[in-house]
């Protein structure tokens, strides 16, 4: 309220100071320094920035999770479609091929007398039969007839000198002629594959078939991360699916069973020793054996310089030569009317 110490004629500024003095104030309120106002604005701005940063971070986390989930589902769907497309080409007969092959091998392992079907006695018939689509395996007779050991033995069975020399018989049984074939088999690679292209390995079914069956697709559906999907995609890409399908559609199974030897002779450095081998050719559609011959291989005939390295391959190639010779011998002793 106005003080009696001021009058209307007083200077307004002086009147204000007098009234302030009366109220106990030293002077009029001073405005806050400009630096203080700037600090308050900076603090307010920082608060806004912090709030926005947190909000953007939360948004990015939520959006990132959604994007990763969508990417995971897209990758899963693409992989399932790739597996479905591969499996779609399998017939019911293809899916049952492995049990038929195992049954054929078991029948050979059970033992049977030597035989050569009459149809193979016609000129060139044995070689023509070996040019048909076939699946090949070689291993110890006891292991190949044992279901628990079958996969391991089949996995160790490769395209070898016996297979090559059956499909491409050497010109003679001389060590030099056999060695030319054995070196091709030992080198492996594209050259051996090209010369045995009608033959597939049983192991290719064992490795490739699981990728075409529902349990593998179930693994894809249950995959919890993109990394797991990427790993499964890599497994599918490396699987021998084309070769597995060829093997499942083979018309014949060519099997070589190594029986135990008598243990009397030495064992060579490459594992070869004198022992019986049973070689059979079975028609899968009918489960009929077209060929079954048992012969003893013995590396003692091989020169000492080559025996440590090439004994197994030379014995195998010599056996193939002998099997072709056996068919020719039987054909010569069979009446013409039977061979027609």
SVG drawing of the C-alpha trace seen along z (x, -y; Angstrom):
<svg xmlns="http://www.w3.org/2000/svg" viewBox="-2 -17 63 144">
<polyline fill="none" stroke="black" stroke-width="0.4" points="0.0,0.0 1.3,-3.5 3.5,-5.1 2.9,-8.5 6.6,-9.2 5.8,-9.4 3.8,-12.0 2.4,-12.1 4.9,-14.7 7.9,-12.4 9.9,-10.8 8.3,-7.4 11.7,-5.6 12.4,-7.4 8.9,-6.6 9.4,-2.9 12.6,-2.8 11.1,-4.5 8.2,-2.0 10.6,0.9 12.6,-0.4 9.5,-0.7 8.6,3.0 12.0,4.1 13.5,4.7 16.8,3.2 15.8,2.6 13.6,3.6 13.8,7.3 16.7,7.8 16.3,9.8 18.1,13.2 21.4,13.2 21.2,14.2 23.7,17.1 21.3,18.6 18.4,18.5 20.6,20.1 21.5,23.0 17.9,23.6 17.2,23.8 20.1,26.2 18.9,28.5 15.4,28.5 16.8,29.3 18.9,32.1 15.9,33.6 14.0,33.5 16.9,35.1 17.2,37.9 13.5,38.7 13.6,38.7 16.7,40.9 15.2,43.4 12.0,43.4 13.9,43.9 16.0,46.7 12.8,48.5 11.3,48.1 14.3,49.4 14.5,52.4 10.8,53.3 11.1,52.7 14.4,54.6 12.9,57.6 10.0,57.6 12.3,57.3 14.4,60.2 11.4,62.3 10.1,61.5 13.5,62.3 13.7,65.6 10.3,66.6 11.1,65.7 14.3,67.7 12.5,70.6 9.8,70.6 12.4,70.4 14.3,73.4 11.2,75.4 10.1,74.7 13.6,75.8 13.3,79.1 9.8,79.6 10.7,79.1 13.5,81.7 11.3,84.2 8.4,83.7 10.2,85.6 10.5,88.8 8.2,91.6 7.1,94.2 9.5,96.7 12.3,94.2 11.6,94.0 11.7,97.8 14.9,98.2 17.3,98.4 15.4,101.3 15.4,103.2 19.1,102.6 19.8,103.7 17.7,106.9 19.6,107.7 22.9,107.3 21.7,109.5 20.7,112.2 24.2,112.2 25.8,112.2 23.6,115.2 25.6,117.3 24.5,118.9 26.3,121.1 28.0,119.5 25.7,118.6 25.6,116.7 22.1,116.1 21.6,117.4 20.7,113.9 24.3,112.8 25.8,115.5 25.0,113.8 27.9,112.0 28.3,108.6 25.4,109.2 27.4,109.0 29.1,105.8 25.8,104.4 24.2,105.3 27.1,103.4 26.3,100.3 22.8,100.1 22.1,97.7 23.5,99.5 24.4,98.8 27.7,100.2 29.1,101.1 32.0,103.2 32.9,104.2 33.4,107.0 30.6,109.5 29.9,109.7 29.6,105.9 27.4,105.4 24.9,108.0 24.7,106.3 22.2,103.4 24.0,101.5 27.3,101.5 25.8,101.0 26.0,97.2 29.6,97.1 30.7,99.7 28.7,98.1 30.3,94.7 33.8,96.2 33.0,97.8 34.2,95.7 34.4,96.1 37.4,98.3 39.5,100.4 37.1,103.3 34.2,101.1 36.3,99.4 37.8,102.7 34.3,104.3 32.9,101.4 36.1,101.1 37.8,104.5 41.6,104.3 43.0,105.5 44.9,108.3 45.7,109.6 49.3,108.4 50.4,106.3 51.1,103.3 47.6,103.4 46.0,103.7 48.1,100.9 47.0,98.4 43.4,98.9 44.4,99.0 46.1,95.6 43.0,94.1 40.9,95.5 43.4,94.4 43.5,90.8 39.7,90.6 38.2,87.3 36.4,86.3 38.2,88.8 37.1,91.8 33.6,90.3 33.2,89.9 34.3,93.4 31.9,94.9 29.0,92.4 26.3,95.1 27.3,96.3 26.3,94.6 27.3,95.4 25.0,96.7 26.3,94.1 24.9,91.3 21.4,92.6 22.3,92.7 23.6,89.2 21.1,87.6 17.8,89.2 17.3,87.8 17.1,84.2 14.1,85.3 12.1,86.8 9.7,85.0 12.0,85.1 14.5,82.8 11.8,80.3 10.7,80.5 14.2,79.4 13.8,76.4 10.5,75.5 11.9,75.7 15.0,73.6 15.1,70.7 17.6,68.4 18.8,67.1 22.2,68.7 20.6,72.1 18.6,71.6 21.8,70.7 23.5,73.8 20.6,76.0 20.6,74.2 24.3,75.0 23.7,78.7 21.0,78.9 23.3,77.3 26.1,79.7 23.9,82.8 24.3,85.1 20.6,85.0 20.9,85.5 23.2,88.5 21.0,89.9 18.1,89.8 20.1,91.5 21.1,94.2 17.5,94.7 16.5,95.3 19.2,97.8 18.1,101.0 20.9,103.2 23.0,103.5 26.6,104.5 28.0,105.8 31.4,107.1 31.7,108.9 35.1,109.6 35.1,112.8 37.7,113.4 40.9,115.0 42.6,118.0 45.2,115.8 48.0,117.9 49.6,115.4 51.1,111.9 49.1,108.7 50.4,106.0 51.0,102.4 47.7,101.3 45.8,104.0 45.5,106.5 45.8,110.2 44.7,113.5 40.9,113.8 37.7,114.8 35.6,112.2 32.0,112.7 30.8,110.4 27.1,110.3 24.8,108.4 21.2,108.4 18.2,106.9 16.4,104.7 12.9,104.8 12.7,108.6 15.3,109.3 16.8,111.8 20.5,112.5 21.9,112.3 25.5,113.0 27.2,114.4 30.8,115.7 33.2,116.3 36.9,116.1 40.0,115.9 42.3,113.0 46.0,113.3 48.5,110.5 51.5,112.8 51.6,112.7 52.3,108.9 55.9,107.8 57.5,106.9 58.1,103.2 54.4,102.6 52.8,104.8 53.0,102.3 51.2,99.6 49.1,101.2 48.3,104.7 44.6,104.0 43.9,102.3 45.8,104.8 44.0,107.7 40.6,106.0 41.3,105.3 42.6,108.8 39.4,110.1 37.3,108.0 39.2,109.5 38.7,113.0 34.9,112.4 34.6,111.3 36.6,114.3 34.4,116.5 31.3,115.3 33.1,116.0 34.1,119.4 30.6,120.3 29.2,118.9 31.6,121.2 30.4,124.2 26.7,123.4 24.6,124.7 23.8,122.0 20.1,122.4 20.4,121.5 22.3,118.4 19.8,117.1"/>
</svg>
